[in-house]
Amino acid sequence: MHKPKVTSETPCRDGASTYADAHTLMGMRNERMRHDERGEDNVEDNVEDGDAPDATPGWSWMRCPIAIARTIGGAVASSSRRTRVAMSCVLLCLIVLLLPSPYVVEAPGPTQDVLGTSGGDPVIAITGAKTAKRVGGGKLLLVTVNAAGTPQFPVMTAWALVSWLNPQRTVTPSEAVFPVGQSSKQYAERSSREMTGSQKAASRTALDYLSGLGVDTRGVKVAMHVDDIGGPSAGMMYALGVIDELTPGDATGGAAIAGTGTIDAKGKVGAIGGIRLKMLGAKRDGATWFLAPEVNCAEVVGHVPQGLRDVRVSTLDDAYRAVLAIGKGQTASLPHCTVPRT
């Protein structure tokens, strides 16, 4: 007898045919069990070679929880009481794991050398002054965090659970990242505005700092460009990039220096989020030094990746002097983050 054959022509089968396929599979299994109980050997399935239902069809299971429920439901109807209970538990767990999660999963994001290019254009473009030639190969890396799980596109509970077990990811309630009622588009627009504001603040602060060092900044204009990165946390690194471009030589001395922190008009370095993940991203992309805001030091201590050295900074002057010291190899006195005494 020719049994119905399961195919994978469509991502998700019709519910009725899905049930029929599951029922066919369970019928075949029960028939074999009856033969086994009678002690009969060499039982044939009455299914020709190549016509047996495929137990693992190429359906898109992740997109078809209803089909899964119907498939397992049909099998449950033909099973013993103990099997029905077990399969019902499996079905319930599977449905829960496929449900949207109210969490955001964050992971180390890409880095960007502010002394380099982005999308073929310089990250920092300066007109009205002669800029330094890049010969040492040093880098000033801004660091980022990738977030998955926006209000309109939540992550599945299964992914949130797996990420919670991964030390290189963090799982945070969605409302702690996205204000209640804010759409993904609104969040992206706000993040873009914060990045633009951070770039302008960094340019002004860097030029003021250079003027204090005796550098003529009259007529100097700074434009910044970076693809697909938002937020204000790169302000300090942008300011360091402008300073390095407008001073002789290569302040980094060829070192790869990462860092993070907001910057204000007075040159104060402010707190940022996700610093542990940002350190992981910095280490992954070759940084050996990491400039950390002093106000974030409690999150840094005990979490610096092996091979990465943290430096505590609270002002733009602290950060620039640290870069100079690293470039000259005079790093013994650079301050680490420490746990504040209570």
KEKE-3310 file (N, C-alpha, C; in steps of 0.2 Angstrom, whole numbers, plus 5000, padded with zeros to 4 digits):
npx = (5004:5003:5009:5005:5016:5028:5033:5045:5040:5034:5037:5029:5018:5000:4988:4979:4985:4997:4994:4989:5001:5008:4999:5000:5014:5013:5004:5011:5021:5014:5009:5021:5024:5014:5016:5029:5025:5018:5029:5033:5045:5055:5046:5037:5035:5026:5029:5036:5053:5060:5048:5044:5038:5047:5055:5060:5056:5060:5054:5051:5053:5055:5047:5034:5025:5012:5010:5019:5012:5000:5006:5012:5002:4993:5000:5001:4987:4987:4994:5000:4995:5005:5015:5008:5007:5021:5024:5015:5021:5033:5029:5023:5034:5042:5034:5034:5048:5048:5041:5040:5053:5054:5066:5082:5096:5113:5129:5147:5151:5156:5172:5179:5192:5196:5206:5206:5197:5179:5168:5175:5177:5186:5186:5188:5188:5198:5199:5207:5219:5235:5237:5243:5254:5251:5261:5265:5256:5247:5232:5216:5204:5186:5173:5159:5142:5132:5115:5101:5084:5073:5058:5049:5055:5057:5068:5068:5062:5070:5083:5086:5088:5099:5109:5109:5117:5129:5144:5149:5139:5125:5110:5096:5082:5069:5064:5073:5082:5075:5065:5048:5035:5042:5047:5056:5061:5061:5070:5082:5083:5085:5097:5105:5105:5111:5124:5128:5128:5138:5149:5150:5152:5164:5173:5173:5178:5190:5197:5197:5206:5217:5220:5224:5236:5244:5242:5237:5221:5213:5201:5200:5191:5181:5175:5165:5163:5155:5149:5134:5134:5129:5124:5131:5144:5156:5163:5175:5185:5184:5188:5201:5206:5205:5214:5226:5227:5230:5242:5260:5268:5264:5254:5251:5261:5261:5254:5239:5225:5211:5195:5182:5169:5159:5160:5162:5159:5169:5179:5177:5176:5163:5151:5147:5138:5138:5152:5160:5157:5162:5175:5178:5176:5186:5198:5196:5198:5211:5216:5227:5227:5216:5206:5197:5182:5183:5172:5166:5174:5171:5164:5173:5184:5191:5186:5193:5199:5211:5227:5224:5226:5219:5217:5214:5204:5198:5197:5199:5212:5218:5216:5223:5236:5239:5238:5250:5260:5259:5262:5276:5280:5281:5274:5273:5268:5254:5238:5228:5210:5202:5194:5182:5185:5175)
npy = (4994:5011:5024:5041:5054:5064:5080:5094:5106:5118:5131:5129:5117:5114:5113:5102:5092:5091:5085:5073:5067:5066:5057:5046:5042:5038:5028:5018:5016:5010:4999:4991:4989:4981:4969:4966:4962:4950:4942:4941:4941:4950:4960:4969:4985:4989:4999:5006:5007:5023:5029:5031:5041:5056:5059:5070:5083:5097:5108:5125:5126:5136:5146:5142:5139:5135:5124:5115:5113:5107:5095:5088:5087:5078:5067:5064:5061:5048:5040:5032:5036:5040:5044:5054:5064:5067:5071:5082:5090:5093:5100:5111:5117:5120:5129:5140:5143:5148:5159:5178:5187:5198:5204:5212:5207:5209:5211:5211:5224:5231:5239:5255:5264:5280:5287:5282:5276:5276:5268:5272:5285:5298:5296:5307:5322:5336:5353:5368:5368:5360:5343:5329:5316:5299:5287:5278:5267:5267:5265:5273:5267:5268:5260:5249:5242:5229:5227:5216:5214:5223:5234:5232:5221:5208:5197:5179:5169:5157:5161:5172:5165:5156:5166:5171:5162:5164:5171:5181:5189:5200:5200:5210:5218:5224:5237:5244:5248:5252:5266:5265:5264:5269:5268:5257:5264:5277:5276:5274:5286:5295:5290:5293:5307:5309:5304:5313:5325:5322:5321:5335:5341:5335:5340:5354:5354:5348:5357:5368:5363:5361:5374:5379:5372:5380:5379:5385:5387:5394:5396:5383:5368:5355:5339:5325:5307:5292:5276:5268:5269:5274:5285:5293:5289:5289:5301:5305:5298:5303:5316:5314:5309:5321:5329:5322:5322:5335:5338:5336:5321:5304:5301:5289:5281:5269:5260:5251:5258:5258:5265:5273:5285:5299:5316:5333:5351:5356:5347:5336:5318:5307:5295:5279:5266:5247:5244:5232:5223:5231:5232:5218:5218:5227:5220:5209:5215:5218:5228:5234:5242:5251:5265:5270:5278:5286:5285:5274:5264:5254:5244:5240:5234:5218:5213:5215:5209:5197:5202:5215:5231:5242:5260:5272:5287:5304:5316:5325:5329:5320:5308:5311:5313:5300:5293:5299:5294:5280:5279:5283:5273:5274:5269:5265:5272:5274:5275:5262:5256:5255:5248:5259:5265:5262)
npz = (5000:4996:5005:5011:5006:5013:5008:5005:4998:5001:5013:5025:5029:5025:5038:5039:5030:5037:5049:5044:5039:5051:5058:5049:5051:5065:5064:5057:5066:5077:5071:5069:5082:5086:5079:5084:5097:5095:5092:5079:5065:5054:5048:5036:5030:5020:5012:4998:4993:4994:4996:5008:5022:5025:5040:5044:5037:5026:5032:5037:5052:5063:5059:5059:5071:5073:5064:5069:5082:5077:5071:5081:5089:5082:5082:5096:5098:5094:5103:5118:5135:5144:5134:5128:5138:5139:5126:5126:5135:5129:5118:5123:5129:5118:5111:5120:5120:5107:5107:5107:5116:5130:5131:5127:5118:5120:5112:5109:5098:5081:5079:5075:5067:5071:5065:5052:5038:5033:5024:5012:5014:5024:5041:5050:5043:5039:5036:5031:5038:5039:5040:5050:5043:5042:5047:5056:5058:5069:5079:5083:5091:5091:5100:5100:5104:5099:5098:5099:5097:5096:5099:5089:5083:5091:5100:5100:5114:5116:5110:5119:5131:5127:5125:5138:5144:5139:5142:5134:5130:5135:5143:5144:5151:5140:5141:5148:5139:5127:5128:5135:5123:5113:5096:5085:5074:5079:5090:5082:5076:5086:5091:5080:5081:5093:5090:5080:5088:5097:5089:5085:5097:5101:5091:5093:5107:5105:5097:5105:5115:5108:5105:5118:5119:5111:5097:5081:5077:5070:5057:5055:5050:5054:5049:5052:5048:5049:5046:5050:5064:5080:5094:5109:5114:5108:5109:5116:5109:5096:5098:5102:5090:5082:5088:5086:5072:5070:5076:5075:5069:5075:5087:5093:5092:5084:5091:5095:5101:5110:5116:5126:5130:5134:5129:5135:5134:5142:5142:5150:5153:5151:5158:5150:5143:5143:5144:5147:5137:5126:5129:5126:5112:5108:5111:5103:5090:5090:5099:5111:5122:5132:5135:5148:5155:5171:5179:5176:5181:5191:5184:5176:5183:5186:5174:5163:5148:5145:5139:5136:5142:5154:5155:5166:5164:5166:5160:5144:5143:5152:5144:5132:5136:5140:5128:5122:5131:5129:5116:5117:5124:5138:5150:5163:5174:5171:5176:5182:5182:5198:5212:5219:5236:5250)
capx = (5000:5007:5007:5006:5023:5029:5038:5046:5040:5033:5040:5025:5012:4993:4987:4976:4990:5002:4991:4989:5008:5010:4995:5003:5020:5012:5001:5017:5025:5010:5009:5027:5024:5009:5020:5034:5022:5017:5035:5034:5051:5055:5040:5038:5032:5021:5030:5041:5059:5060:5041:5043:5038:5053:5053:5063:5056:5063:5050:5054:5049:5055:5042:5028:5024:5005:5011:5022:5007:4996:5009:5013:4995:4991:5004:4998:4981:4987:4999:4998:4994:5012:5018:5004:5009:5027:5024:5012:5026:5038:5025:5022:5041:5044:5030:5037:5054:5047:5038:5044:5055:5054:5073:5087:5102:5118:5135:5152:5150:5162:5176:5181:5198:5194:5211:5205:5191:5173:5164:5179:5179:5190:5181:5189:5191:5200:5201:5210:5225:5239:5236:5249:5255:5250:5266:5266:5251:5243:5225:5212:5197:5180:5170:5152:5139:5127:5109:5096:5078:5070:5051:5046:5058:5060:5071:5064:5064:5076:5089:5088:5090:5106:5113:5110:5122:5135:5148:5151:5133:5121:5102:5093:5075:5069:5062:5080:5086:5071:5059:5041:5031:5047:5048:5063:5063:5062:5076:5087:5084:5088:5104:5109:5106:5116:5130:5130:5129:5144:5154:5151:5155:5171:5177:5174:5182:5197:5200:5199:5211:5223:5222:5227:5243:5247:5241:5233:5216:5209:5199:5200:5184:5181:5169:5166:5159:5155:5143:5130:5136:5125:5125:5136:5149:5163:5165:5182:5189:5183:5192:5208:5207:5206:5220:5231:5227:5232:5248:5265:5269:5259:5254:5250:5268:5260:5249:5231:5222:5203:5193:5175:5167:5157:5165:5158:5163:5175:5184:5176:5174:5157:5150:5144:5135:5141:5159:5163:5156:5166:5182:5179:5176:5192:5203:5195:5200:5218:5218:5231:5226:5209:5205:5190:5180:5184:5165:5164:5179:5168:5162:5179:5189:5189:5183:5197:5201:5218:5231:5221:5228:5215:5219:5208:5204:5192:5197:5202:5219:5221:5216:5228:5243:5239:5240:5257:5264:5258:5266:5283:5282:5282:5267:5273:5264:5248:5233:5222:5204:5202:5187:5182:5185:5169)
capy = (5000:5017:5029:5048:5056:5071:5084:5101:5110:5124:5132:5127:5113:5115:5110:5095:5087:5090:5080:5067:5064:5063:5051:5040:5040:5035:5021:5014:5014:5006:4992:4988:4987:4975:4963:4964:4959:4944:4939:4940:4944:4952:4964:4973:4991:4990:5006:5005:5011:5030:5032:5032:5048:5059:5061:5077:5087:5103:5114:5131:5125:5141:5151:5138:5135:5132:5118:5111:5111:5102:5089:5084:5085:5072:5061:5063:5058:5041:5038:5030:5041:5042:5047:5060:5069:5069:5075:5088:5095:5095:5105:5117:5120:5122:5135:5145:5145:5151:5166:5184:5188:5205:5206:5214:5204:5214:5208:5216:5227:5233:5245:5259:5268:5287:5289:5278:5278:5272:5268:5275:5292:5298:5297:5314:5326:5343:5358:5375:5367:5354:5337:5325:5310:5293:5283:5273:5262:5266:5266:5275:5263:5269:5254:5249:5237:5227:5225:5213:5213:5230:5233:5229:5214:5205:5190:5173:5167:5153:5165:5175:5160:5154:5172:5172:5157:5166:5176:5187:5193:5202:5200:5216:5220:5229:5244:5247:5250:5256:5268:5262:5267:5271:5263:5256:5270:5283:5275:5275:5293:5298:5288:5296:5314:5309:5304:5320:5330:5320:5323:5342:5343:5333:5344:5360:5353:5346:5363:5372:5360:5363:5381:5379:5370:5385:5377:5389:5383:5398:5394:5375:5365:5348:5335:5318:5303:5285:5272:5263:5269:5279:5286:5299:5287:5290:5308:5306:5296:5308:5322:5312:5309:5328:5332:5318:5324:5342:5339:5333:5314:5300:5301:5282:5277:5263:5256:5251:5260:5259:5269:5275:5290:5305:5322:5339:5357:5357:5341:5330:5312:5305:5288:5276:5259:5242:5244:5226:5221:5235:5229:5212:5220:5230:5215:5205:5219:5220:5233:5232:5247:5253:5271:5269:5283:5284:5284:5267:5259:5249:5239:5238:5230:5211:5211:5217:5203:5195:5205:5221:5235:5248:5266:5276:5294:5308:5322:5324:5330:5313:5303:5313:5311:5293:5291:5300:5290:5274:5280:5283:5267:5276:5267:5262:5276:5275:5273:5257:5257:5252:5248:5264:5263:5265)
capz = (5000:4995:5010:5009:5006:5015:5004:5008:4993:5004:5020:5030:5026:5027:5044:5038:5028:5042:5054:5041:5039:5058:5059:5045:5055:5071:5062:5055:5072:5081:5067:5070:5089:5087:5076:5089:5103:5093:5091:5072:5063:5047:5047:5031:5031:5015:5009:4994:4994:4992:4997:5016:5024:5028:5047:5045:5031:5026:5034:5041:5059:5067:5057:5059:5077:5073:5061:5074:5086:5074:5069:5087:5092:5079:5085:5103:5098:5093:5108:5125:5140:5146:5128:5127:5143:5138:5120:5127:5138:5124:5113:5127:5130:5111:5110:5124:5117:5100:5108:5107:5122:5132:5132:5122:5119:5118:5111:5106:5091:5077:5081:5070:5068:5069:5060:5046:5033:5034:5017:5008:5016:5030:5047:5052:5037:5041:5031:5034:5041:5037:5045:5051:5039:5045:5045:5061:5058:5075:5078:5089:5090:5095:5101:5100:5106:5095:5101:5095:5101:5096:5101:5083:5080:5097:5099:5103:5121:5115:5109:5125:5135:5125:5126:5145:5146:5135:5145:5130:5129:5141:5142:5148:5149:5134:5143:5151:5133:5123:5132:5133:5118:5107:5091:5083:5070:5084:5093:5078:5074:5092:5091:5075:5083:5098:5087:5077:5093:5100:5084:5085:5104:5101:5087:5097:5112:5103:5094:5111:5118:5104:5106:5124:5118:5106:5090:5078:5075:5066:5050:5054:5050:5055:5047:5054:5044:5050:5044:5054:5072:5083:5101:5111:5118:5105:5109:5118:5104:5091:5100:5102:5083:5079:5091:5083:5065:5069:5079:5072:5071:5076:5095:5096:5091:5081:5095:5094:5107:5110:5121:5125:5134:5131:5130:5135:5132:5147:5141:5155:5150:5154:5158:5145:5144:5139:5144:5147:5130:5122:5130:5122:5105:5107:5111:5097:5085:5090:5103:5117:5127:5133:5139:5151:5160:5178:5182:5174:5183:5195:5179:5172:5187:5186:5168:5157:5144:5145:5134:5136:5148:5154:5158:5169:5162:5168:5156:5138:5144:5154:5138:5127:5139:5140:5121:5121:5135:5126:5110:5119:5128:5145:5152:5170:5178:5169:5181:5181:5186:5204:5215:5224:5243:5253)
cpx = (5004:5004:5008:5013:5024:5035:5040:5046:5038:5036:5036:5019:5006:4992:4984:4981:4996:5000:4991:4996:5010:5006:4998:5009:5018:5008:5006:5020:5021:5009:5015:5027:5020:5013:5025:5031:5020:5023:5036:5041:5050:5049:5041:5033:5026:5023:5036:5047:5058:5053:5040:5043:5045:5051:5056:5063:5059:5058:5053:5050:5049:5050:5035:5026:5017:5006:5014:5017:5003:4999:5010:5006:4992:4994:5002:4992:4981:4992:4996:4998:5000:5015:5014:5006:5016:5028:5020:5017:5031:5035:5025:5029:5043:5040:5033:5043:5054:5044:5042:5046:5055:5061:5077:5093:5108:5125:5140:5151:5156:5165:5177:5187:5196:5200:5211:5199:5185:5169:5168:5180:5182:5185:5182:5192:5192:5202:5203:5216:5229:5238:5242:5248:5255:5256:5267:5261:5247:5236:5222:5205:5192:5177:5163:5149:5133:5121:5104:5090:5075:5062:5048:5048:5061:5063:5067:5067:5070:5083:5091:5091:5098:5111:5114:5116:5129:5138:5150:5145:5130:5114:5099:5086:5074:5068:5068:5084:5082:5065:5052:5038:5036:5048:5055:5066:5065:5069:5082:5088:5087:5095:5108:5110:5111:5123:5133:5132:5136:5150:5156:5154:5163:5175:5178:5179:5189:5201:5202:5205:5218:5225:5226:5234:5247:5246:5236:5227:5211:5207:5199:5193:5185:5174:5170:5161:5160:5149:5140:5132:5132:5127:5131:5143:5156:5166:5172:5187:5189:5188:5199:5210:5209:5213:5226:5232:5231:5239:5254:5266:5263:5259:5254:5256:5267:5256:5242:5228:5215:5201:5185:5174:5164:5161:5160:5162:5169:5180:5183:5173:5169:5156:5146:5141:5139:5148:5162:5162:5161:5173:5183:5180:5183:5198:5202:5198:5207:5221:5222:5230:5219:5208:5198:5189:5181:5177:5163:5169:5176:5166:5168:5184:5186:5187:5187:5200:5209:5222:5229:5223:5223:5219:5213:5209:5198:5192:5200:5210:5222:5221:5222:5235:5244:5241:5247:5261:5264:5263:5274:5285:5284:5275:5267:5268:5257:5243:5228:5216:5205:5195:5187:5181:5178:5170)
cpy = (5006:5022:5036:5050:5063:5074:5090:5106:5117:5125:5129:5123:5115:5111:5103:5090:5086:5085:5073:5063:5062:5057:5045:5037:5036:5028:5016:5011:5009:4999:4988:4985:4981:4968:4961:4960:4952:4939:4938:4944:4946:4956:4969:4979:4993:4997:5004:5009:5018:5033:5033:5039:5050:5061:5068:5081:5093:5109:5119:5131:5132:5146:5148:5135:5132:5125:5113:5108:5106:5095:5085:5082:5079:5066:5059:5059:5050:5037:5036:5036:5044:5046:5054:5065:5071:5073:5082:5093:5097:5101:5111:5121:5123:5129:5141:5147:5149:5158:5172:5185:5196:5207:5208:5210:5208:5210:5213:5218:5228:5238:5249:5264:5275:5290:5286:5281:5274:5273:5272:5282:5292:5299:5304:5318:5334:5347:5364:5374:5361:5349:5333:5319:5304:5288:5277:5267:5261:5267:5269:5272:5266:5262:5254:5242:5235:5225:5222:5212:5220:5229:5230:5222:5211:5199:5185:5172:5162:5156:5169:5171:5158:5160:5173:5168:5159:5172:5182:5191:5195:5202:5205:5217:5225:5236:5248:5250:5255:5259:5266:5267:5270:5266:5262:5262:5276:5282:5276:5282:5297:5296:5291:5304:5314:5308:5310:5325:5328:5322:5331:5344:5341:5337:5351:5359:5352:5353:5368:5370:5362:5370:5383:5377:5374:5383:5382:5386:5388:5396:5386:5373:5358:5344:5328:5313:5296:5282:5268:5263:5275:5280:5291:5296:5287:5297:5309:5304:5300:5314:5320:5312:5316:5330:5328:5320:5331:5343:5334:5326:5310:5298:5294:5278:5270:5258:5256:5252:5261:5263:5271:5281:5296:5311:5328:5345:5359:5352:5336:5324:5309:5298:5286:5269:5254:5241:5237:5223:5225:5233:5223:5213:5223:5225:5211:5208:5221:5225:5230:5237:5250:5259:5271:5275:5281:5282:5277:5262:5253:5243:5236:5233:5223:5209:5213:5210:5203:5198:5212:5225:5241:5254:5270:5284:5297:5314:5320:5325:5323:5308:5305:5311:5304:5290:5293:5296:5283:5274:5280:5277:5268:5275:5265:5266:5277:5272:5268:5259:5253:5253:5254:5262:5266:5266)
cpz = (5000:5000:5008:5010:5008:5011:5008:5002:4995:5011:5026:5027:5028:5033:5043:5035:5033:5047:5050:5040:5046:5059:5056:5049:5061:5070:5061:5061:5076:5078:5069:5077:5090:5084:5081:5095:5101:5092:5084:5070:5056:5044:5041:5032:5026:5012:5005:4995:4991:4993:5004:5017:5027:5035:5049:5039:5032:5027:5038:5048:5063:5065:5057:5065:5077:5069:5065:5079:5083:5073:5075:5090:5089:5081:5092:5103:5097:5098:5114:5129:5142:5140:5127:5132:5141:5132:5121:5131:5133:5119:5117:5128:5123:5109:5114:5122:5110:5101:5109:5115:5124:5134:5126:5123:5116:5117:5109:5099:5087:5080:5074:5072:5066:5065:5053:5042:5035:5027:5012:5009:5023:5036:5049:5046:5040:5036:5034:5038:5039:5042:5045:5046:5043:5043:5050:5061:5064:5074:5084:5088:5094:5095:5102:5103:5101:5099:5097:5100:5102:5097:5095:5081:5086:5095:5102:5110:5121:5114:5115:5130:5134:5127:5134:5148:5143:5139:5141:5127:5135:5139:5147:5146:5144:5136:5146:5145:5128:5128:5130:5128:5112:5102:5089:5078:5074:5088:5089:5076:5080:5093:5086:5078:5089:5095:5084:5082:5096:5095:5084:5092:5104:5096:5090:5103:5110:5100:5100:5115:5115:5105:5112:5124:5113:5099:5087:5075:5071:5059:5049:5054:5050:5053:5049:5050:5047:5049:5050:5062:5075:5091:5102:5113:5115:5105:5111:5112:5098:5092:5100:5094:5080:5081:5087:5076:5065:5073:5075:5074:5072:5084:5097:5096:5088:5085:5093:5100:5106:5116:5120:5131:5131:5132:5131:5134:5136:5146:5146:5151:5154:5154:5152:5147:5140:5139:5144:5140:5125:5123:5126:5115:5104:5107:5105:5091:5085:5095:5109:5123:5127:5138:5142:5156:5167:5181:5180:5177:5187:5190:5176:5176:5187:5179:5162:5154:5144:5138:5132:5142:5148:5157:5160:5167:5164:5164:5149:5139:5147:5148:5133:5130:5139:5134:5120:5125:5132:5120:5111:5122:5135:5149:5160:5175:5176:5174:5179:5184:5192:5207:5220:5231:5246:5261)
residu = (MET:HIS:LYS:PRO:LYS:VAL:THR:SER:GLU:THR:PRO:CYS:ARG:ASP:GLY:ALA:SER:THR:TYR:ALA:ASP:ALA:HIS:THR:LEU:MET:GLY:MET:ARG:ASN:GLU:ARG:MET:ARG:HIS:ASP:GLU:ARG:GLY:GLU:ASP:ASN:VAL:GLU:ASP:ASN:VAL:GLU:ASP:GLY:ASP:ALA:PRO:ASP:ALA:THR:PRO:GLY:TRP:SER:TRP:MET:ARG:CYS:PRO:ILE:ALA:ILE:ALA:ARG:THR:ILE:GLY:GLY:ALA:VAL:ALA:SER:SER:SER:ARG:ARG:THR:ARG:VAL:ALA:MET:SER:CYS:VAL:LEU:LEU:CYS:LEU:ILE:VAL:LEU:LEU:LEU:PRO:SER:PRO:TYR:VAL:VAL:GLU:ALA:PRO:GLY:PRO:THR:GLN:ASP:VAL:LEU:GLY:THR:SER:GLY:GLY:ASP:PRO:VAL:ILE:ALA:ILE:THR:GLY:ALA:LYS:THR:ALA:LYS:ARG:VAL:GLY:GLY:GLY:LYS:LEU:LEU:LEU:VAL:THR:VAL:ASN:ALA:ALA:GLY:THR:PRO:GLN:PHE:PRO:VAL:MET:THR:ALA:TRP:ALA:LEU:VAL:SER:TRP:LEU:ASN:PRO:GLN:ARG:THR:VAL:THR:PRO:SER:GLU:ALA:VAL:PHE:PRO:VAL:GLY:GLN:SER:SER:LYS:GLN:TYR:ALA:GLU:ARG:SER:SER:ARG:GLU:MET:THR:GLY:SER:GLN:LYS:ALA:ALA:SER:ARG:THR:ALA:LEU:ASP:TYR:LEU:SER:GLY:LEU:GLY:VAL:ASP:THR:ARG:GLY:VAL:LYS:VAL:ALA:MET:HIS:VAL:ASP:ASP:ILE:GLY:GLY:PRO:SER:ALA:GLY:MET:MET:TYR:ALA:LEU:GLY:VAL:ILE:ASP:GLU:LEU:THR:PRO:GLY:ASP:ALA:THR:GLY:GLY:ALA:ALA:ILE:ALA:GLY:THR:GLY:THR:ILE:ASP:ALA:LYS:GLY:LYS:VAL:GLY:ALA:ILE:GLY:GLY:ILE:ARG:LEU:LYS:MET:LEU:GLY:ALA:LYS:ARG:ASP:GLY:ALA:THR:TRP:PHE:LEU:ALA:PRO:GLU:VAL:ASN:CYS:ALA:GLU:VAL:VAL:GLY:HIS:VAL:PRO:GLN:GLY:LEU:ARG:ASP:VAL:ARG:VAL:SER:THR:LEU:ASP:ASP:ALA:TYR:ARG:ALA:VAL:LEU:ALA:ILE:GLY:LYS:GLY:GLN:THR:ALA:SER:LEU:PRO:HIS:CYS:THR:VAL:PRO:ARG:THR)
# end
